[in-house]
Amino acid sequence: MEHALKILGKASSINVRKVLWTCEELDLSYTREDWGSGFASTHSPEFLRLNPNAQVPVIIDENGVLWESNTICRYLAGKHHHHHAELLPTDPAARARVEQWMDWQAIELNASWSYAFMALVRKDPEFQDPHRVEVSVRGWNQKMGILEHQLASTKAYVAGPKFTLADIVVGLSVNRWLMTPIERPDFPAIDEYFRRLAQHPGFLKHCCNGLP
């Protein structure tokens, strides 16, 4: 009998929501515990034994402990491939295209918006340099322009014609971009893409749910 999946992390976290949306697509049952700001401390010895980075999400199942949100999503999609084979293709080239955009989201896109988001949404007093906010917004919009070009090309989803894990992680980032009070270019392909995501289980529950 397969052991229960446990997810550690508050449901408002964008990275936890990646995992929750993935579970929704795979029709996986799980239990979740609130960890993070406002809840149990991720700096406690108990949590640090699970993830020395003190960050959510963390999952625990019969195979042990795993952290890093995009890696967790890949793991779950691979483990439960029979539930939704298209989320993470087995063909090497098709899988690489999905993972390319997942890595782009984690490395390139996230780095561009971090300062502006902390300043304008989190209102963190350590992120209030107007020049750095402007630079971050400009960089964020530039990265979204790359996404706009890709979606105008595929006319469907990030990695091609089918919905994949890349759309879960990138879709949540698009939601954050749309909900942050900044000036945004007109990107019609992204607008169409966001409406297209609404056709998928988990979008309203874990992405377009009022949380940036």
Number of C-alpha atoms within 10 A of each C-alpha: 3 6 10 13 16 17 23 22 24 21 21 16 17 22 20 25 24 28 27 24 24 25 20 17 20 19 14 14 10 14 10 15 13 17 23 20 11 8 11 15 16 22 16 10 12 10 19 14 13 18 20 12 13 18 21 23 28 22 24 16 14 10 7 8 14 17 19 17 22 22 15 20 25 19 14 17 24 17 10 15 16 10 14 15 14 16 24 24 20 13 8 8 10 15 17 15 17 21 21 13 21 26 17 16 22 15 11 15 24 16 15 21 23 15 23 27 24 16 18 15 13 11 12 12 9 9 17 15 12 11 9 14 21 14 14 19 23 18 18 22 20 15 19 21 16 12 21 19 14 18 23 18 13 14 15 19 22 27 23 16 11 12 19 25 27 25 23 29 27 22 23 24 23 22 18 20 19 15 15 16 12 16 10 14 10 10 16 12 19 23 14 14 20 20 10 14 20 13 10 13 16 22 21 14 13 24 26 19 12 12 14 19
